[in-house]
Amino acid sequence: MTGTVEFVQKIRYVEVTDENGEQQVYAIPETVENVQELIRCKDCKNACVYDDDEVICTHIDSNGNDKHPADWFCADVVKRDD
C-alpha cells in the first residue's frame, strides 16, 4: 500500500545570542516519541455527511462548530476503520 501520512510534532523555539551579539532563533523539535498522526475530518469516524465540501461531524468542536472543511482536523478525532 502506498500513501501519505501526516504527523503533528511540537516545535520549541529558542532565542540565542550569537558571538556578534545578534539574536538567533532556533527551532527544536520534540522527541520522536511525542509525534502523533494527524487525521483529518474526512477520515474521522465522527464525520457522517459531506455537504458541498463541508464535513458534518457528530461531535462539536471547542468553538461550538459541527461543520468543517474535509481537510480540517481536531483533537477529538477517531480514525475511521475502512
N, C-alpha and C positions, 0 to 999 in steps of 0.2 A: 504494500500500500504506500502511495506517495501522497504527501500533503504538507501543509504548513501548520505549525503550532506556534501560537503567540504566548509570551510569558510576561508576567508582571514582576519587576525587580525593583526594590527600593535602592535609590542612589543617595548618598550623603555628600553634600558639598562642603568643602573645607577651604577657607581662605588662608593663604600662607604668604608671608612677606619674603620675597627673594633677596638675593645678595645685593641688588640695586635699590632695595627699599620699596619696590613696587609690589602691589597686592596681586597674587595669582590665585585663581580659583581652580580647584581640582575636584573631579567627580570620582567618588569612591563607591563602587557597587558593593552591596551586602553579599554575604557568602551565598554560594550556590544552594545551600540547604533552605534558604528563605525564598527561593524563586517559586512562583505559582503560575500555573497555566491560566491564561486569560480566556474566558469563554464568553462569547458574545450572545446577546439575546436570541438571535436566530438559531443558536444551537442549544438553548436552555430548555430544560424540562418544563419550566413555567410559562414559556411562550405558547399561546394557544391559538391565536388568529393573526394572519397577516392582512393588513388593510392599507393598500396604497403605500407600500414600503414602510409602514409602521408596524411594530410588533405590539400586540396587546398581551400583556402579561397577567398571570393570575396573582401576582404579588404587587404591592405598591412600594415604590422606592422611597427614600428618605425625604424627598420633596413632595410626596403625595401623588406622583405621576404613575399611571399604569400603561401609557403608550410611549414607545421608544422606537428610534430607528433600528433596523435589523442589525446594524453593526455596533449598537450600544452594549455596554457591559456594566455589571454592578456586583456588589458584594454578596447578593442573595442567590447567585447563580447555582443551578444544579444541572450538570451536563446531561443532555438527553441521550438515552441508550438507543442507538439505531441499529 
